[in-house]
Amino acid sequence: MSLIHEAFAKAKAENRAALIGYLPAGYPSKEGAVECIKAMVEGGVDLVEIGLPYSDPVMDGPTIQDAVDISLAAGTKTTDVMATVEAVSATGVPALVMSYWNPIERYGVDKFASDLHRAHGVGVITPDLTPEEACDWVGATDKADVDRVFLVALSSSDERISRVAEVTTGFIYAGAVMGVTGARTSLSDEVRGLVARVRNHTALPVAVGLGVSTPEQAHEIAQYADGVIVGSAFVTAIKQGGAVAAGELARELASGLGRV
């Protein structure tokens, strides 16, 4: 059982969903990102997604785009992402990288997977990589013992969900909304149905993200999904109050993840 699966199993044993927190490496600074993520972990985050800053984040909304721009302006590189992963992994919480495919390809597919493993990273979320184009990535991550996370959307057919499940080893990332990331005041009622359809094709954990921003939303999702992913809300909290605010948000979210 991988560390990702252990984290989900622990949450399930406690009759709750796992809390997954996202933050771009280098935001609000290289050292600040580690400080904020540690506060998130102390507040109750079970797994951490560390974003690899990229100049063309087509799936990210304005909140994360702004954070990524700040990170890139400060000169954050892929090697800094690996260093952030290593620092976060030292807390004992599984650390994944969220990255578009282009930076991985430029860095070197095999090198990226092996360097992540050396940094004690446990997986990679690749939002714009399709299963049909993932042959090299499957080989590299299998060799490096790194889990793969692929996405499904509300529009995904059962055939697409099945194909995604075939190449995923960590968890299935289910998008709660159509479009880019960003906090929403409401989430689609179709998400529960999407999670149910995914479960017809795999026993892997299913985590819901894209738009989750409030404890109420997190509680609602926790009733039917294995994990709740929060990104933009953490970025906003950090912008307003730094690591302290990130820790407070994590505690608020974590307190409502129990199943009733």
Summary of the structure (lengths in Angstrom):
residues: 260
radius of gyration: 16.4
end to end distance: 27.3
largest distance: 46.2
contacts: 947
relative contact order: 0.18
helix: 50%
strand: 15%
